[in-house]
Amino acid sequence: KQWYQRRVRGIMNCVFTIFKLLFVGASGLTILEGRTDDSSVPGADDLLPVLIYVIIHANPPNLLSTIDYIDNFTPRGITGQDQYMLMQFRGAVEFIKSMLHKNPRVVR
């Protein structure tokens, strides 16, 4: 159980940190441009490409088996921000897998 919690917490911290950095960057651009609207608040369309890039460059060991383990043992009651972050991470991994399937040399 501790292994699972460490892995899931690590994934959530990674995704949350990236999201915070995107938010800080967008806020800085908004201030520099003299805007105060919410049009530059980052969302999933901003998060996913950065997350894909980070996963590719981090090249975490045993990534696919970790994802399978998490998929099989994630409590059914997980909701909200935790669920969102896990789904974003899972989506990024699935994208990378499909990219590798089409062209194995893309990530190397």
C-alpha positions as CSV (number, residue, x, y, z in Angstrom):
1,K,0.0,0.0,0.0
2,Q,2.9,2.4,0.8
3,W,4.4,1.8,-2.7
4,Y,1.1,2.6,-4.3
5,Q,0.6,5.8,-2.3
6,R,4.1,7.0,-3.0
7,R,3.6,6.4,-6.8
8,V,0.2,8.1,-6.9
9,R,1.4,11.0,-4.8
10,G,4.4,11.4,-7.0
11,I,2.3,11.5,-10.1
12,M,-0.1,14.0,-8.6
13,N,2.7,16.2,-7.4
14,C,4.2,16.2,-10.8
15,V,1.0,17.1,-12.6
16,F,0.1,19.7,-10.0
17,T,3.5,21.3,-10.2
18,I,3.3,21.6,-13.9
19,F,-0.2,23.1,-13.7
20,K,1.0,25.6,-11.1
21,L,3.9,26.6,-13.3
22,L,1.6,27.0,-16.3
23,F,-0.7,29.2,-14.2
24,V,2.2,31.4,-13.0
25,G,3.5,31.7,-16.6
26,A,0.0,32.6,-17.8
27,S,-0.5,35.1,-15.0
28,G,2.8,36.8,-15.7
29,L,1.9,37.1,-19.4
30,T,-1.5,38.5,-18.5
31,I,0.1,41.1,-16.2
32,L,2.7,42.1,-18.8
33,E,-0.1,42.4,-21.4
34,G,-2.1,44.6,-19.1
35,R,-5.1,42.2,-19.0
36,T,-7.0,41.0,-15.9
37,D,-9.4,38.6,-17.5
38,D,-9.5,34.8,-17.1
39,S,-8.8,34.0,-20.8
40,S,-5.2,33.0,-20.1
41,V,-6.0,30.6,-17.3
42,P,-4.4,27.3,-18.3
43,G,-6.5,24.2,-18.8
44,A,-6.1,20.6,-20.0
45,D,-5.2,21.8,-23.5
46,D,-2.2,23.6,-22.0
47,L,-1.3,20.9,-19.5
48,L,-1.3,17.8,-21.7
49,P,1.5,18.7,-24.1
50,V,3.8,19.8,-21.3
51,L,3.0,16.7,-19.4
52,I,3.8,14.5,-22.4
53,Y,7.2,16.4,-22.8
54,V,8.1,15.9,-19.1
55,I,7.2,12.2,-19.2
56,I,9.3,11.6,-22.3
57,H,12.3,13.4,-21.0
58,A,12.0,12.0,-17.4
59,N,11.7,8.5,-18.9
60,P,10.5,7.0,-15.6
61,P,11.4,3.4,-15.0
62,N,8.7,0.8,-15.1
63,L,6.1,3.4,-16.2
64,L,3.7,1.0,-17.9
65,S,3.7,-1.5,-15.1
66,T,3.2,1.3,-12.6
67,I,0.2,2.6,-14.6
68,D,-1.3,-0.9,-14.8
69,Y,-0.8,-1.3,-11.1
70,I,-2.4,2.0,-10.4
71,D,-5.3,1.2,-12.7
72,N,-6.0,-2.1,-10.9
73,F,-5.7,-0.8,-7.4
74,T,-7.0,2.8,-7.5
75,P,-9.8,3.1,-5.0
76,R,-13.1,3.5,-6.7
77,G,-13.9,6.6,-4.6
78,I,-11.2,8.8,-6.0
79,T,-12.7,12.0,-7.3
80,G,-12.0,15.7,-7.9
81,Q,-8.6,17.0,-8.4
82,D,-6.9,13.7,-7.7
83,Q,-8.9,11.9,-10.4
84,Y,-8.3,14.8,-12.8
85,M,-4.5,14.6,-12.3
86,L,-4.4,10.8,-12.7
87,M,-6.5,11.0,-15.9
88,Q,-4.3,13.7,-17.3
89,F,-1.2,11.6,-16.6
90,R,-2.9,8.5,-18.0
91,G,-3.8,10.4,-21.2
92,A,-0.3,11.6,-21.6
93,V,1.1,8.0,-21.3
94,E,-1.5,6.7,-23.7
95,F,-0.5,9.4,-26.2
96,I,3.2,8.5,-25.9
97,K,2.3,4.8,-26.3
98,S,0.4,5.5,-29.5
99,M,3.2,7.7,-30.8
100,L,5.7,4.9,-30.1
101,H,3.5,2.3,-31.8
102,K,3.4,4.4,-35.0
103,N,7.1,5.3,-35.0
104,P,9.3,3.7,-32.3
105,R,12.2,6.2,-33.1
106,V,10.1,9.3,-32.2
107,V,11.0,9.3,-28.6
108,R,14.5,7.9,-28.7
